[in-house]
Amino acid sequence: MEIELPWQRWQMVDERAVADLTARSLKSIQRDRSLGRGIPFKKLNGSTVRYRAGDILDWLELQPAGGSTAARETKRPRNKQTA
């Protein structure tokens, strides 16, 4: 499936645009960034965070397909604690 973006692949967008496009919360985007995972980003002027539109598209295409089966397959088993 081809995903289209409202920007050119080279354009830089802010984290709110990423959250809107990926249907994830802003906090989730920020948490992934702080843990060094998720969509690659650039820091401009030391604090301004931007994402390249092409990297967002690439990340979206790598995500598993939706549906209950896909969600079950990617879920990690819980650790059972014994009393």
Rosetta constraint file for C-alpha pairs under 8 A:
AtomPair CA 3 CA 57 HARMONIC 7.02 0.50
AtomPair CA 3 CA 61 HARMONIC 7.71 0.50
AtomPair CA 4 CA 57 HARMONIC 7.90 0.50
AtomPair CA 5 CA 9 HARMONIC 7.95 0.50
AtomPair CA 5 CA 53 HARMONIC 7.44 0.50
AtomPair CA 5 CA 57 HARMONIC 7.42 0.50
AtomPair CA 7 CA 11 HARMONIC 6.38 0.50
AtomPair CA 7 CA 53 HARMONIC 6.65 0.50
AtomPair CA 8 CA 53 HARMONIC 6.71 0.50
AtomPair CA 8 CA 54 HARMONIC 7.55 0.50
AtomPair CA 9 CA 52 HARMONIC 6.77 0.50
AtomPair CA 9 CA 53 HARMONIC 4.77 0.50
AtomPair CA 9 CA 54 HARMONIC 4.03 0.50
AtomPair CA 9 CA 55 HARMONIC 7.70 0.50
AtomPair CA 10 CA 52 HARMONIC 5.92 0.50
AtomPair CA 10 CA 53 HARMONIC 6.11 0.50
AtomPair CA 10 CA 54 HARMONIC 6.18 0.50
AtomPair CA 11 CA 52 HARMONIC 5.68 0.50
AtomPair CA 11 CA 53 HARMONIC 5.66 0.50
AtomPair CA 11 CA 54 HARMONIC 7.85 0.50
AtomPair CA 12 CA 50 HARMONIC 5.68 0.50
AtomPair CA 12 CA 51 HARMONIC 5.25 0.50
AtomPair CA 12 CA 52 HARMONIC 4.48 0.50
AtomPair CA 12 CA 53 HARMONIC 6.01 0.50
AtomPair CA 13 CA 17 HARMONIC 6.26 0.50
AtomPair CA 13 CA 18 HARMONIC 7.31 0.50
AtomPair CA 13 CA 50 HARMONIC 5.34 0.50
AtomPair CA 13 CA 51 HARMONIC 5.26 0.50
AtomPair CA 13 CA 52 HARMONIC 6.37 0.50
AtomPair CA 13 CA 53 HARMONIC 6.68 0.50
AtomPair CA 14 CA 18 HARMONIC 6.64 0.50
AtomPair CA 14 CA 49 HARMONIC 6.42 0.50
AtomPair CA 14 CA 50 HARMONIC 4.82 0.50
AtomPair CA 14 CA 51 HARMONIC 6.23 0.50
AtomPair CA 15 CA 19 HARMONIC 6.14 0.50
AtomPair CA 15 CA 26 HARMONIC 6.97 0.50
AtomPair CA 15 CA 29 HARMONIC 7.14 0.50
AtomPair CA 15 CA 30 HARMONIC 7.97 0.50
AtomPair CA 15 CA 49 HARMONIC 7.03 0.50
AtomPair CA 15 CA 50 HARMONIC 6.62 0.50
AtomPair CA 15 CA 51 HARMONIC 7.12 0.50
AtomPair CA 16 CA 20 HARMONIC 6.16 0.50
AtomPair CA 16 CA 26 HARMONIC 6.39 0.50
AtomPair CA 17 CA 21 HARMONIC 6.02 0.50
AtomPair CA 18 CA 22 HARMONIC 5.94 0.50
AtomPair CA 18 CA 29 HARMONIC 7.73 0.50
AtomPair CA 18 CA 51 HARMONIC 7.62 0.50
AtomPair CA 18 CA 56 HARMONIC 7.27 0.50
AtomPair CA 19 CA 23 HARMONIC 5.70 0.50
AtomPair CA 19 CA 24 HARMONIC 4.94 0.50
AtomPair CA 19 CA 25 HARMONIC 5.60 0.50
AtomPair CA 19 CA 26 HARMONIC 5.47 0.50
AtomPair CA 19 CA 29 HARMONIC 6.62 0.50
AtomPair CA 20 CA 24 HARMONIC 6.79 0.50
AtomPair CA 20 CA 25 HARMONIC 7.92 0.50
AtomPair CA 22 CA 60 HARMONIC 7.38 0.50
AtomPair CA 24 CA 28 HARMONIC 6.43 0.50
AtomPair CA 24 CA 29 HARMONIC 7.03 0.50
AtomPair CA 25 CA 29 HARMONIC 6.50 0.50
AtomPair CA 26 CA 30 HARMONIC 6.22 0.50
AtomPair CA 27 CA 31 HARMONIC 5.96 0.50
AtomPair CA 28 CA 32 HARMONIC 6.17 0.50
AtomPair CA 29 CA 33 HARMONIC 6.28 0.50
AtomPair CA 29 CA 38 HARMONIC 7.63 0.50
AtomPair CA 30 CA 34 HARMONIC 6.23 0.50
AtomPair CA 31 CA 35 HARMONIC 6.22 0.50
AtomPair CA 32 CA 36 HARMONIC 6.18 0.50
AtomPair CA 32 CA 37 HARMONIC 5.07 0.50
AtomPair CA 32 CA 38 HARMONIC 5.46 0.50
AtomPair CA 33 CA 37 HARMONIC 5.84 0.50
AtomPair CA 33 CA 38 HARMONIC 6.50 0.50
AtomPair CA 33 CA 39 HARMONIC 7.64 0.50
AtomPair CA 33 CA 41 HARMONIC 7.90 0.50
AtomPair CA 38 CA 59 HARMONIC 7.62 0.50
AtomPair CA 39 CA 51 HARMONIC 7.56 0.50
AtomPair CA 39 CA 55 HARMONIC 6.49 0.50
AtomPair CA 39 CA 56 HARMONIC 6.22 0.50
AtomPair CA 39 CA 59 HARMONIC 6.16 0.50
AtomPair CA 40 CA 51 HARMONIC 6.74 0.50
AtomPair CA 40 CA 52 HARMONIC 7.90 0.50
AtomPair CA 40 CA 55 HARMONIC 6.56 0.50
AtomPair CA 41 CA 49 HARMONIC 6.77 0.50
AtomPair CA 41 CA 50 HARMONIC 5.77 0.50
AtomPair CA 41 CA 51 HARMONIC 4.70 0.50
AtomPair CA 41 CA 52 HARMONIC 7.04 0.50
AtomPair CA 42 CA 49 HARMONIC 5.78 0.50
AtomPair CA 42 CA 50 HARMONIC 5.35 0.50
AtomPair CA 42 CA 51 HARMONIC 6.29 0.50
AtomPair CA 43 CA 47 HARMONIC 5.83 0.50
AtomPair CA 43 CA 48 HARMONIC 5.39 0.50
AtomPair CA 43 CA 49 HARMONIC 4.62 0.50
AtomPair CA 43 CA 50 HARMONIC 6.40 0.50
AtomPair CA 44 CA 48 HARMONIC 4.94 0.50
AtomPair CA 44 CA 49 HARMONIC 6.24 0.50
AtomPair CA 44 CA 50 HARMONIC 7.37 0.50
AtomPair CA 51 CA 55 HARMONIC 7.10 0.50
AtomPair CA 51 CA 56 HARMONIC 7.19 0.50
AtomPair CA 52 CA 56 HARMONIC 6.62 0.50
AtomPair CA 53 CA 57 HARMONIC 6.36 0.50
AtomPair CA 54 CA 58 HARMONIC 6.16 0.50
AtomPair CA 55 CA 59 HARMONIC 6.08 0.50
AtomPair CA 56 CA 60 HARMONIC 6.17 0.50
AtomPair CA 57 CA 61 HARMONIC 6.27 0.50
AtomPair CA 58 CA 62 HARMONIC 6.47 0.50
AtomPair CA 59 CA 63 HARMONIC 6.65 0.50
AtomPair CA 64 CA 70 HARMONIC 6.68 0.50
AtomPair CA 65 CA 70 HARMONIC 6.31 0.50
AtomPair CA 66 CA 70 HARMONIC 5.99 0.50
AtomPair CA 66 CA 71 HARMONIC 7.06 0.50
AtomPair CA 67 CA 71 HARMONIC 6.45 0.50
AtomPair CA 68 CA 72 HARMONIC 6.22 0.50
AtomPair CA 69 CA 73 HARMONIC 6.21 0.50
AtomPair CA 70 CA 74 HARMONIC 6.33 0.50
AtomPair CA 71 CA 75 HARMONIC 6.23 0.50
